[in-house]
Amino acid sequence: MITSVFKKSTPINYTLVVIAVLCFFLIYQFKQPNWTDSLFTIAQKTGLLVIIVASFFLTNFIAKKNALTKDSSYSLLFFLLMLCFFPSVWDNYNLIISNFFILLASRRLVSLQTLKAPKEKIFDASLWIFIASLFHFWAILFILLVYISIIFHVSRDYRNWLIPFVSFFFTSIVFVFYSLLIDKTAIDYYLSEQVINTGIDYFQNDFQNIALSIFVVFVVFFGFSSVFTLTSKPLNMQASYKKIIFSLLIGGVIYFISPNKNNDVLIFTFFSLAIMATNFIENSQNKIQQEIVLAVSIILSFFCFFSQL
């Protein structure tokens, strides 16, 4: 029953997802409703909601435009479930904005397989990644995905290897001018984030630990499924799926080494994991298995969300 609802992409599915996003967002925000006392904070929350919704549709666009999934809405559903695992991420401005820019970069990198305007795509992807790093420094590790994409598609032209440096210098110059003219503390804050913390002792309650444990099971389950079925994918699509796998690994590394660590940092794995989970459901020939996996995913995700409020 659940699979039949999201099996196709329809306006009804998009409406259901947007309503669900709005409901979960408001449920979390109204834990502390004092933000409604100021027009400025209301505008901030509204902007945050817009970016979250945009992230959903960008995920869906990347998946369908590049044939990473079939014509279904499962990627939207799984992206929502990933967000529900860690409810505090619904109010984490820096991570949501940083992840949005990583999605923009992923869009350009995945489409690199067409070999159309590769230099522009490499420049754009690198630029979005460096901008993302301004909101969460270790997002800069996604620049590795740029070079992985170059290796897969356009490694013979040496100029492609130099383009990310052009993006880096452009972003640096703009950021320095911003810091000097508008916010003189920006550079100091950015430099303070360039540390490594591998400790995992940040849990404030048992439910955060449980949510992380369940999420890790999801990563292992869908991750290994994607790796083992990679050779069954069309040859012209295998590079794209490899990039999704590398994206998941990079997101995991970012979580592992980030300072001020919390479960929210795992947001960088949500896109790739949503694609992997969607592939698992779409490629499964067993209807009962599909229903069980979806039902368990929804139940566990909702449990993690409400238990951490």
Secondary structure in CASP SS format (residue, H / E / C, confidence):
PFRMAT SS
TARGET T0000
AUTHOR 0000-0000-0000
METHOD secondary structure of the structure
MODEL  1
M C 1.00
I H 1.00
T H 1.00
S H 1.00
V H 1.00
F H 1.00
K C 1.00
K C 1.00
S C 1.00
T C 1.00
P H 1.00
I H 1.00
N H 1.00
Y H 1.00
T H 1.00
L H 1.00
V H 1.00
V H 1.00
I H 1.00
A H 1.00
V H 1.00
L H 1.00
C H 1.00
F H 1.00
F H 1.00
L H 1.00
I H 1.00
Y H 1.00
Q H 1.00
F C 1.00
K C 1.00
Q C 1.00
P H 1.00
N H 1.00
W H 1.00
T H 1.00
D H 1.00
S C 1.00
L H 1.00
F H 1.00
T H 1.00
I H 1.00
A H 1.00
Q H 1.00
K H 1.00
T H 1.00
G H 1.00
L H 1.00
L H 1.00
V H 1.00
I H 1.00
I H 1.00
V H 1.00
A H 1.00
S H 1.00
F H 1.00
F H 1.00
L H 1.00
T H 1.00
N H 1.00
F H 1.00
I H 1.00
A H 1.00
K H 1.00
K H 1.00
N C 1.00
A C 1.00
L C 1.00
T C 1.00
K C 1.00
D C 1.00
S C 1.00
S C 1.00
Y H 1.00
S H 1.00
L H 1.00
L H 1.00
F H 1.00
F H 1.00
L H 1.00
L H 1.00
M H 1.00
L H 1.00
C H 1.00
F H 1.00
F C 1.00
P H 1.00
S H 1.00
V H 1.00
W H 1.00
D H 1.00
N C 1.00
Y H 1.00
N H 1.00
L H 1.00
I H 1.00
I H 1.00
S H 1.00
N H 1.00
F H 1.00
F H 1.00
I H 1.00
L H 1.00
L H 1.00
A H 1.00
S H 1.00
R H 1.00
R H 1.00
L H 1.00
V H 1.00
S H 1.00
L H 1.00
Q H 1.00
T H 1.00
L C 1.00
K C 1.00
A C 1.00
P H 1.00
K H 1.00
E H 1.00
K H 1.00
I H 1.00
F H 1.00
D H 1.00
A H 1.00
S H 1.00
L H 1.00
W H 1.00
I H 1.00
F H 1.00
I H 1.00
A H 1.00
S H 1.00
L C 1.00
F C 1.00
H C 1.00
F H 1.00
W H 1.00
A H 1.00
I H 1.00
L H 1.00
F H 1.00
I H 1.00
L H 1.00
L H 1.00
V H 1.00
Y H 1.00
I H 1.00
S H 1.00
I H 1.00
I H 1.00
F H 1.00
H H 1.00
V C 1.00
S C 1.00
R C 1.00
D C 1.00
Y H 1.00
R H 1.00
N H 1.00
W H 1.00
L H 1.00
I H 1.00
P H 1.00
F H 1.00
V H 1.00
S H 1.00
F H 1.00
F H 1.00
F H 1.00
T H 1.00
S H 1.00
I H 1.00
V H 1.00
F H 1.00
V H 1.00
F H 1.00
Y H 1.00
S H 1.00
L H 1.00
L H 1.00
I C 1.00
D C 1.00
K C 1.00
T C 1.00
A H 1.00
I H 1.00
D H 1.00
Y H 1.00
Y H 1.00
L H 1.00
S H 1.00
E C 1.00
Q C 1.00
V C 1.00
I C 1.00
N C 1.00
T C 1.00
G C 1.00
I C 1.00
D C 1.00
Y C 1.00
F C 1.00
Q C 1.00
N C 1.00
D H 1.00
F H 1.00
Q H 1.00
N H 1.00
I H 1.00
A H 1.00
L H 1.00
S H 1.00
I H 1.00
F H 1.00
V H 1.00
V H 1.00
F H 1.00
V H 1.00
V H 1.00
F H 1.00
F H 1.00
G H 1.00
F H 1.00
S H 1.00
S H 1.00
V H 1.00
F H 1.00
T C 1.00
L H 1.00
T H 1.00
S H 1.00
K C 1.00
P C 1.00
L H 1.00
N H 1.00
M H 1.00
Q H 1.00
A H 1.00
S H 1.00
Y H 1.00
K H 1.00
K H 1.00
I H 1.00
I H 1.00
F H 1.00
S H 1.00
L H 1.00
L H 1.00
I H 1.00
G H 1.00
G H 1.00
V H 1.00
I H 1.00
Y H 1.00
F H 1.00
I H 1.00
S C 1.00
P C 1.00
N C 1.00
K C 1.00
N C 1.00
N H 1.00
D H 1.00
V H 1.00
L H 1.00
I H 1.00
F H 1.00
T H 1.00
F H 1.00
F H 1.00
S H 1.00
L H 1.00
A H 1.00
I H 1.00
M H 1.00
A H 1.00
T H 1.00
N H 1.00
F H 1.00
I H 1.00
E H 1.00
N H 1.00
S C 1.00
Q C 1.00
N C 1.00
K H 1.00
I H 1.00
Q H 1.00
Q H 1.00
E H 1.00
I H 1.00
V H 1.00
L H 1.00
A H 1.00
V H 1.00
S H 1.00
I H 1.00
I H 1.00
L H 1.00
S H 1.00
F H 1.00
F H 1.00
C H 1.00
F H 1.00
F H 1.00
S H 1.00
Q C 1.00
L C 1.00
END
